[in-house]
Amino acid sequence: MMSPDSPAAPITSTLGRMCAASTPEEAMKELILSHLVSTRARSAATATTYDWWIATSHAVRDTIYERFIATKATHKAKNVRRVYYLSLEYLMGRLFESNLLAAGLYETARSALGQLGVNFDEVRETELDMGLGNGGLGRLAACFMDSLSTMDYPALGYGIYYEFGLFKQEFVNGSQVEHPDRWRIFGDPWEVLRAEYTQRVPLYGRVENVFDDRGNYRPRWVDTKTILGVPHDVPVAGYGTNTVNLLRLWASKATDDFDLAAFNSGGYVEAVRDKSVGESISKVLYPNDKTENGKELRLVQQYFFVACSLRDIIRRHFRKPDNTWANFADKVAVQLNDTHPALAITELMRILIDEENMGRDATWEIITRTFAYTNHTLLPEALEKWGVPLFERVLPRHLQIIYEINARLMQAIEAKWPGDNEKKRVCSLIEENGQKMVRMANLAVVGSHAVNGVAELHTELLKKHLFPEFDALFPGKFQNKTNGITPRRWLLQSNPRLAALITRTLHHHRWPRELDELRGLERMADDAAFQQEFMAIKRANKVDLAAVVKAECGLEVSPDALFDVQIKRLHEYKRQHLNLLHILTLYRRLLQNPSLDVVPRVFIFAAKAAPGYDLAKNIIRAINLVGAKINQDQRLGGKLKVAFLPNYRVSLAEKIIPAADLSEQISTAGKEASGTGNMKLALNGALTIGTLDGANVEIKEEVGDDNIFIFGMTVDEVEALRARGYDPQAVYRADEELKAVVDWLGSDFFSPGEHEAFGATHHSLLGGDPFMVLADYRAYCDCQARVDAAYRDRVRWARMAILNTARVGKFSSDRTIRDYADQIWNLPRVAVEG
């Protein structure tokens, strides 16, 4: 196996100095044992696995934080330009293994723990995933932070220090049940509390009309409630470099713990009410917004997060005596990851106008030079909006500012399209169809100097369909930045067997930092010995995943079956129910013809549905109950199995992805912005079955038409069908097999006694089918037949899998970040000396 420590930067830490008198392993053992005593108050004889994890983490943290101090000193001395990444999510996963790799201490720590009689793998599994994100948005942010440090870009990420993650998922009678995700219950050895940088955040109140001594209108935001934002810092260490950037996470606290007088008089609940309300802001990721209270909490969360972050950015800027507002945009680049941080635009405007008494034009120039916005959705209904009454109650001054920005926007539109009220209606920051709503995406577009999509197709559709008026109004503002993934997490760490083979074959350790080097594997695609070793690694990974399936689902599966994998957030447009219809089709065919020759398959799902998304939760239950029936049906002879792994998270994805044979990327064309799961799976040698949607288009261009399975309607064909008037009932009636499986799903066969168990899913398909599942059904089944034929040809499949791994270097997040740095942020690299 490769030594992951090999390419890392020189060790300049406590461990490095200790190594002068002993071997690295002996030095690491001393550090671990020292932390066992000083951090955990344990001896080696009494230490638990948890104690060893904490002690080892702190030993590694010593190195990382010394590198951070060097990074901070370098950046301060050079007064660098820095990017500040604002994201409501960071799906970091576990940090133990990734920090060992980044510090160059992976093999050292493994060996040291082994010599101490401690099982490294058990220690690694002790850590809980950080509950700071939900899906692709948060995982992208985590990959970007990794790449920013690895490529020596000065950066700081801002987010919320959620006490509870999204939720811990369990299945009860096939249904999703949500439990609190108490990821911080055992503490986090990586973070540092920075109480000295606590920020005060105003909320609610009213705007008072005041004039200064020169007769100028100076509105004042008064009678506000105040919440404290307390920062917790998590280091993000670069791989093969000394740069360590920070992820700064804000925890909300009340200004006073409790009312002592009320407590002493017996009002115990009242005494701690303000404390509870204040701390609820950072309590949970994405509170359910079906209720008005839930909507209010989400809005408060977003403002709390950006207000703390902007105050911190300003504080950092003015630490340098030479820095002023005149060079603020020269030193500060702020990237808005989706619309969640868009309130930063209005908050900075409020600070500059109300607190700095700056003129409107100068303020707007600073704002538009500072901010850039990444759009992540093509679904109009997913674009964030806030009711004006709610907005006015929570942020009255910011609503005034939004109206000011809108007035400036309307003037620009009138100048370009005189008298065109329709253009004004579409572009306005205020939607007036019924209840007035604040359009956050429009605010983000107007207040940023650059707006980017996350795949070539996505960006073109943004300009063509979602924001065509803005594209015309601001020529050149829209640009593409195709997403990427970090190869350190998604190959080096998660698939060490394949990583070792790649290193041996390429004869160097450069590829985790230069993913295009994988092109060197192309010459091995037809080499029989290499094919055998490549596929043996895949099978070993499948054996490992089969053990996970057994432990989590109680289901025995064969590693020789085709592992057909769909892992992603549960949403109609991602079309897990199209996958389900194909499963039902195969099941029915096998029941009607038991001798039918099909490649044995294990269909593997993992996904969470938003707590308030009833249809998505119904699809989960349908997959689970159909799967239970199939798994128990002895007539199939084990040819079909269905496993829905609960509680999808990064650490589970790291087990699934290396074992996948087939990657399901089957969203309706024109609906998926990009995807990153498609990239992770292809990098690990899974073949994609997918539509020409999101980054699938670019994956196809890279790997070649012969090494991917494409089916279904294109974006243009989807639009044409919708324009003609799509009738799912007509498609259903015209295809006998489709009609049979849809009717079967709508019966109580899989849920005896519950005739409407899958009623929501059934009605969605026949009552409108908004994402055209039925329209693509036949093409999907035919494409799956091509998959079946290809898998039988083991030489052909191996060649295709190898070429997928070899040709997806473009999808490294290092490339994506380099494009952002060069084309949006104007951000130079800054090397940190060891």
N, C-alpha and C positions, 0 to 999 in steps of 0.2 A: 504494500500500500504506500502511496505517496506520503511524504512528510509535509503537512500543511504549513509547518513553521518556516520552511525554506525561504520563501520570497519576502518575508516580513522585514520591516526596518530594523536597524540595530537596536538592541535593548539598552536603554540608557537610564534604567530605573534602579530602584532598590535591589531588585533581583539581579540586574546586571552587575552591580557592584559586589553583591554577594558571590557572584560566579567567579570573581577573581581568585577566591580562595577555595572553591569547590566546583563540582560539576553543576550544570543547570538544574538537573533533577534534584540534587542534594539541596541546592539553594531554594528551589521551589518547595521541597518538603519542609525546610526550616520556616519559610514564610507561612505556609499553610498551618503548621503546628503552632506558630506564634499567634496567628489570627484565631486559631481554635481556642486559645487561652484568652487573648485580649478582647476578642469580639464576641465569643460565645461562652466564655467561662467554662470550658469543657477540657477534659483530657482526652487523649486518643482512645483510652480504654472505655470511656463513657459516651463518646460522640455518636450521634445518630447520623443517618444519611443527610438529613437536613443540615446538621452542624457542619458536615464536610462540605456541602454545597456553599454555605455561607462563608466558611473559612477560605475555600479555594477562590470564590468570587472576589473576596476582599484582597487576596494575594494578587490576583490578576488586575484588580482595580488600582492597586498601587502603581503599576506600570502605566496604565491608561491615564490616570490623573496626573502623573508627572509629565506625560506627553501633552496633556491638555494645558498644563501650566506653561509649557514651552510654546505651544500654539498661541495661547493668549498673549504671551509676551511678544512674540513675533508680529502678530496682527496689530497689537497696540503700537509697537515701535514704528511700523510702516503705515499706520493710519489707513488701513486697507478699506477698499470698497467691499461691502458684504451683502449677501442676499439673506433676507429674512423670509422664511417659508412659513406661511400661515395656513394651517390645516386643522379642521375640527377632529380629524382622525389620524392616528399613526398605528397601524397594525404591525407592531414590532415583533410579535412572537416572543420566543425566549432569547435572552441575551448571553447566557453562559457560554455556549459553544461559539457563537459569532464573535464574542469578545476575546476568547482564547485564540481564535484564528487571526483576528486583527492584531493582537498583541504579539503574535508569533510564538505563542506558548502552548499550542494545542498538544503536541506530542510530549512536551516537557511535563505538562500537568497530568496527562494520562499516565505517563511513566511514574511520576512522583506518587500519585494516588495508588497506583498498582503496588509500588514498593511499600506503601503504608498499609497494604491489605484492604484497600477500598475499591469497590467496583465503580469505575468511571461512568459507565452507562447508567447505573442506578442514580448516581449523583446528578447526572445531566437531566434525568427524567423528573427530578424533584421540583424543578422550576416550573411555575405556572406561566402561561402566556400572559403578556401584559395586555390588560383589557382596555386598550386605547383606540380601538377601531372596529370596523364592521366587515368591510369587503375590499374591493379593488381600490377604491379611493385611498383608504388608509394604508394598504400594502404598498401602493405606488409611492406614497409619501415616505414610508420606511425605506424603500429601495433608493429613493432620491437622496435621503440623508446619508445612506451608506456611500453612494457614489460621490456626493459632495466632499466628504472627508477623504475618500480614497484618491480623488483627483486633486486634492489640495486647494479646494475653493473655500474661501472664508464664508461661513454660513452659520445660521442659527435657526432652528425650527421652533415654532411656538404652537402650543396646543393646550388642552385641558387635562388636568390630573384627575381623571374619573375615579371615584371610589369603586364603582361597579362598572364592568364592561357592558356590552350589549345585553347579553343574558347567557346562562348556561342552558343548553338545550337537552331535553329528555323526550323520549317518545313513550306515550301511554296509550295503549290500544291504537297505535299508529299515528296519534295526533301529537303535534308539537306542544310541549309544556315548557314554559320558561321559568328558570330559577335564577336567583341573583348570581352574578359572576363576581365572586369575592376574590379577585385576583391579588389584592393587596393583603389578604388575611395573614400571610406569613412574612410580610415585609418584603422589601426590595433592596438587595445589597448594592445596586448600582447607583442609586440616586443620592443627591446631596440637597438638603433643604437650604434655601437661600433667603431666610426670613428678612435679611436687611434690605432686600429689593422688593418688599411687599408694596403693592399698589392699592390705591383707594379708588373705587369705581362708583360713580353716582348713578342712580336709577330713579325713574318715576318723576315726581315733582311737577313743576309748571315753568313756563317761560314768562319772565317779567320784562315789560317794555321799559327800557331805560335809555336816556340820552346822556352823552358825555358833556363836558364843559365847552365843547365846540359845536354842540347841536347835532352830533352824529348818533344815529340809532345804534345802541349797544345792548342787544338782548342778553338777559341773564337767566341762566337755568338755576332755579331756586327750589327750596323745600324738598330736596331730594333725599332718598334713602341711600346709605353708603354700605357697600360690600367690600371686603378686603380680598385681594388676590395674592396668594402666597406662592412663590415659585419653587418648584422642585426641578433640579437639573439632572438629566440623564446623559452621560457621555456617549458620543457616536464616534468610534475610532475608525480611522481609515485602514485599509488592508495594504500592507507593503509600504507604509509611509508613517511619518510621525504626526501627521495632522489628526487632531481630535476636536470635532465640533460638538455643539451642545444641542440637546432637545430640552427646551424650557417649558414646563407644564404648570398651569396655574390651578391651584386649589382655592375654592371660595371659603371664606370665613366671615362670620358676623363681626361687626366692630366691637360688640360687647358680648361676653360669654352668656351672661344671663342677668336678669334684674334681681339684685340681691334683696331689695326691699320687698318685691312681690314674693320672692321665695320665702322670706322670713315671715310673711303674713299668711303663708299657706298656699299661695298661688303657684304651685310647683310647675304645672304645665305652661302657664303664662310666662313664667320666669325664663324658660329656655326656648320660647317660641321663635324669637328673632334669630337666635343662634341656629335653630333647625332650618328656618327659611333661608338664611344666608348660606348655609353649607349644602343646601339641596341643589344649588346651581351646578356644582361639580360632582353631584352624587352619581349620576348615571348617564351613559352615552345614549343619545337619542331617546329622550322620554317620549312616550306615546303622545302624538299630537292630534289624536281624534277629538280630544276635549279642548275647550278654550283654555283651561289651566295648563294643559300640556303644550299648547301653542305658545302661551306666554312664557313658559319655562324655557322653551327652545330659543325664543327671541332673546330672553335675558342671558342665556348661556352664550349666545353668539356675541352679544355686545360685551359681556364680561371678558370674554376671551380676547377680543380685538382691542378693547380699552386698556387692559393690562399690558398687552404686547406692544401697542404703540407707545405707551408711556415708557416702557422699558427700552424700546428702540431709541426714543428721543433722549432718554437718560444716557444711554451708551454713546450716542453721537456727541453730546455736549461734554462728555468727560475730557475730550481733547480740547484744550483752550482755543486752538485755531479754528475749530469747527463752528459754523454758524448756520442759520437757516439758508443762507445763500448757497452753501455747498451741501445741503442736506441730501438732495437728489443725486449728487455726485458720489456720495458715500453710502447711500441706502437704496437698495432695490428690494421691493416687497412683492412676493408672489402670492396671489390669492388662489388657493387650491379649491376650486369650485366657488359657489356663491356664499357659502357659510361665513367667510370672513369679509364679505363685501361692505359691511358696516364700517370697516376701517377707513373707507373713503370719506364717509360723513364725519367720523370721529376726528380724523386729521384736519378736515376743514373746520370743524368746530374749534379745535385747539388753536389753529392758526388765526381764525377770525376773532373768536371770543376772548382767548387768553393772550395771544400775541399781537392783537390789533393790526393784523396784516390785511392789505387790500384784497378784494375778490380775485382780480386778475393774477396777482402774484401767488395767491393761495392755489388757484387752479393750476397754474404752471407747475408748482411743486408737486401737487397731487398726481397730475397726469404723467409727470416724469418719474414718479416713484413707483406707482402700482402697475402690475401686469396681472392678467386674469387667465386662468386655465378653465375652459369649459369641459364638462365631463358627460353631458347628456344630449341626446337628440330628441328626447321625449318632452314635448311642450308642457305636459302636465307635471313633469318633474322639476320644472324651473321654479325656484323658490319665490313665494309671494307672501306678503304679510298684510292682513287687514289694516286699513288706515286707523280705525278706532283703537285697535290694540297697540299699534305702533305709536300713536299719539299719547296713549296712557303711559307706556313704558319709556319712550324716548321722545318727548315733545320737542326738544330743540333740534334733534336730528331730522324730524319730519319737516320742520321749517327749512332746513338745509336742503333736503331732498327737493322741496318745491323750488328752491332757488336754482339748484342744478337743472331741474326740469325746465325752468323758464329760459335758462341759457341754451339748453338743447333745442327748445321750440324755436328760438331765434335762428339757430343754425339751420334747422330744417326749413324754415320759411325762406331763408336766404337761398337755399339750394333748390327747393321745390315750392315756389310761391303759391300760396292758396291751396296746397295739397293737404287737406285735413286728415285724409286717410293715413298718410305717412306720419303725421303727428300722433294720431291715435295708436298706431302700431309701435312707435318708438318711445312714447311717453313713459316716464318712470312710474306713472300712476295709471293703473288699469281701471276703467270706469264701466265695465260690463256688470251691472248690478252693484254689489258691494265694491267700494273703492279698495284697491289693493296696491301695495308697493311692490314693484317688479325688481327683484334683486339682481337678476341677470342683466337687465338693461342698465342698472346703476353700475355694475361691474364693468360692462363694456364701455360706457361713457367715461368713467373715471380712470381708465387704464390706457397706457400708451401702446400696449400690445395685448392681443387676445389670441389664444392658441387652442386649436383642437388637438386631439391626442392620437390621431391616425390620419393618413392622407385622405381617406374617404370621409371620415368624420368632419375634417376641416372643410372639405368641399361642400358637404351637406349643410354645415353651419352657415356658410356664405350664401348658399343657394336657397335654403328653406327656413332656417331659424332666424338668421339676422341679415337678410339681404339688404334691407334699408341701411343698416349700420355699415355694412361692407361698402355700400355706395357712398355713404356720408363720410366715412373715414378710410379712404383708399390706403391699402398697405398695412392697416392695423391688424388684420387677421392673418395668422400664419400657422403652420403645422409643426408639431413636435410629437412625433410618434412615441408612444410609451416604451418603456424598457423595464427590465428586471435586473437585480444584482446577481451575477453568477456566483458570488461568494456564498450567499445563502442558498440559492436554488440549484446549485450543482456541487460546488466544493463541499459545502456543509451537509446538504440533504442527501447526496448520492456519492459517498466516498469511494465506493467500488468503481463507479464510472470515472470519477475524478482521477483515481490512481491509474486507470487504463489510459486515459487521455494524456496524462503527464508522461507515462512511459513511452507512449507512441510518438508524442511530439518532441520528447527529449528536452523539455524545459518547463519552468514553472510560471511562464509569463501569462498564460491564457486566462487566469482568473481576473487579471487586470486589463487584458487585451483580447477580448472574446473573439475577434475576427481571426485570431490564430487557429481557431477550431477548423478553419478551412483546410488545414493540413491533414485532417482526417479523411477528406474526400478520396485521397489516393488509396485508402484502405477499404473503401466501400465494397469492392469486389474480392477482397482477400478472404478466403474461406476460413483461415485460422482466426483472423480478427473478427469476422462475423460470429463465429462460434463463441469467442470470448465475450463479445458485446452482448449477445443474447443470453449467455450464461449469467451475466451480471443482471440482466433484466429479470431472469427467472429467480435468482436469489432475492432480488428486491420484492418479487411477487410472493415468495415464500414468507418473507417478513410481513408483508401486508396481509396475507392470509391469516397469520397469527393475530393481527389486530382485528380483523373481521370476526374471527372466532371469539376473541375476548370481548368485543363491543356488541356483537350481534348474536353470538351463540351459533354462528353458521359456519359449516365446513365448506371451503371452496378449494378447487384445484388450481395450483399455480400453472398448470398446463393449459388452462382455459384462456380465452381472450379476455383480458381485463378492459372493459368498456367503461370509461370514467367520465362523469359529469359532476364537477365540483365548482360551485359558484353560488352566489346569492340566489335565493328562490324568487323568481319574478316571471310573470307571464311572457315578457319579451325574450327571455332567455330560453323559454320553451322546453322546460323539463317534461311538460305533458306531451310533447311530440315524441320524445324519447320513450315515454310510457306507452304511447300508442304502438310504437314499434315492438316493444316488449310483449304487449298483448297480441300483436300480430304473429310473432314467432311462437308464442305459447299456443295460440289457436291452431297454427299450422302443425305443430308437433302433436297436439291432441288428436287432430283429424288424420294425421299420417305419422304414427310413432316411428316408422323407419326412415323418416326424412333425414337426410344427411346435412346437418348443420354443424358448424364449428361450435364447440361448447363455449358458452360465454358467462362471465360474471359481470353483471351491471352494477357499478358502484356509484352511489350518489353521496354527496355531503353538501348540506346547505342549511342556512337559517332563513326563515321568513320573518319579516318585520312583524312585531306583536299585533299590530292593527290591520295587517294585510290578510283578510279572511280567505280570499281565493288562493293565495300562495300557500296558506296553511292547509287548505283543502287538497291541493295538489300533493303536498307532502304526505297527507294521510292516504291518498289514493295510491301513491307509489309504495308506501309501507304495507298496505293491506293486500295489494296485488302481489307484491313481493312475497309476503307471508304465504299466500296460497300457492305460488309457484314453488317456493322453497320446500313445501311439504308434499308436493305432488310427486309421488314415486314413479308415475308413468313416464316422467321426463328423463329418467336415468341420469340425472345430474347435468343435463345439457344446458339448462338455464338456471341461474341463481341471481337473486337481487339482494344487494346489501345497501342499506341507507345508514351510513355511519353517523351517529349523533354528535352534536356539539362541534361542528366544523370550526377549525382554527388553524393558525399557522403551523403549529407543531404536528397537527394531524395531516395537513397538506404535505408536509415534508416526508411523511411516510407513504402517502398515496401517489404522489407525482412520479417518483422514481420507478414505481411498479406499473404504471399505466401503459397499456398497449395502444389504446384508442382514446383520443381526446375529443370530447363532444363540445363543439362550438357552433351551436345551431340556432342562434338568434335570428329573428326576422331581419332580412337585409334592410339596412338603414336605421336600425334601432340600437345596436351596440356601438358605443363610441370607439372603443379600441379593444379592451380585454388585455389582461396580462397573464391569466391562467393559460391561455393558448400558447404564450411564449414559454412559460415554465415547462409545460408538458412537452412541447416540441424540442426544447433544449435537452430534455432527458430521454429523447428517443421515442416518444409517443407520436403516432400518426394522427393528423387532424382530420376529422370529418366535420365539415362546416359549410356555412353559406358564405357568399362574398360580402361579408359584413365586417366592420371594424378593421382591426389589424390582420384578420384572416387574409385580406387581399394582399397585404405586403408579405405575409408569411408564404403565401402561394408564389409570389414573385421570387422570393429568396430560395425556397426549397425546390421549386420546379413543379410543373403540372403533374408529373408522374409520381410525386411523393406526397400527395395530399389528396383527400377525397372531398371534392366540392359538389354540392347539389343545390337545387332550389332556385327560387326566383332571385333575380338581381334587384337592386334598388329601383331601377327604371321599370322593371316588370311589376314590382309591388305597387308602384305609383300608378301604373297604367291600369292594373286590375282594380285598384281602389277607385280610380276615376270612372271606370266602366260600371262600377257597382258590384262589389264582391258579395256573392251569395253562398255562404258556407253550406246551406241546406242543399243547394244544387250539387256541390262537390260531394257531399255526403251521400246523396241518392245515386250519383253516377258511378260510385266505386263500391262494389258489393262487399269487398273485404273491409274497407274503411267503415262502411255502415255497420257491419257486424261487430267490429271491435268497439266502436263508439256506443252502440246499443248495449254491448256486454258491460262496458264501463258504467253505463247508466242504470244497470240492473242491481239487484242485491246479491249477485253471485259471490262477490268478494267481501260483502258485509251482510251476512244473513240477518234478516230482520230489520235492516236499515235500508229502506228503499231509496232514500235520498242522501245516502252517505257522501256521494261524490256529486251531488246535485249542482254545486257551484261550478265545478270543473266541466261537467257535462253541458250545463247551460252556456258557459263561456264559449265552448266549441261550436254549439249549434245556434246560439242566440246572438251571434255577431262575429265571433272569432276575430277579435281585433288584431291579433298578431299572426293571422293566416296560417295557423297550424295545419288545418285540413288541406289548404291549397298546396302546401309543400309535402304532405304526407307521402304521396306515391313516389315522388322524386327521392325522398329520404329513405324509404324502404328499398328502392332500387339501388341506391348508393350503398346501403348497408349490405346488400348482396355482393357488391363489388369488394367491400371490406372482407367478407367471408371468403371470397375466392382468393384474395391476396394473402390472407393469413395462412391459407393452406400451403402456399409456396414459401417455405421458410427462408430460402435463399433470397427471394425477392423482398420479403418483408424485412429481413435483416438489412439489406441494402438500403431500403427506404428509410428505416429507422436511423441508420448511421448518417445518412445524408441530411436528415432533419437536424440531428445534433451538430453536424459540421457546418450547416449553412445559416444558422440563426444568430450569428454574431452581431448582426445589426441591432438586435433587440436587447442589447445590454443597456441598462440604465446609465452607464458611463457615457455612452454615445448620446443619449437623450439629454443628460445634464450638460455635456459639452455644447450641444446645440443651444440650449437655453442660455448658457453662459456667454456664448459668442454672439447670439442673434437677438436676445431679449435683455439680458442683464448687463451686458458689457462688463463682464466680471473676470479679472485676471486671476490666474493661479498664483498661490503664494506658498512656496516650499518652506517647511519647518525643519531646521537643522536638528540632528540628533545630539 
